[in-house]
């Protein structure tokens, strides 16, 4: 029996690579002096700013949830991304932390 391929599972590697090329300029525009490494790979690297005396890394994650349904109903998707970032930042600042970076996750169905 032959092994299952990404294509068999509905994954289009070439389309994914094309998407990465299109978002590279957007990702680069968000860089700060604390970003280590370049776009790509499976992990992001960020140095801790030197003005933080006792560094503790705080992480948070959120999702757009049902707001996406509302966006489809209103045919308006331009606020979803900024809302997601705002929710993640709000969760982090409630414990007195400073947001240093943002991790993304892109999910889609066929």
Secondary structure, 3 states (H helix, E strand, C coil): CCCCCCCCCCCCHHHHHHHHHHHHHHHHCCCCCCEECCCCCCCCEECCCCCCCCCCCCCCCCCCCCHHHHHHHHCCCCCHHHHHHHHHHHHHHCCCCCCCCCCCCCCCCC
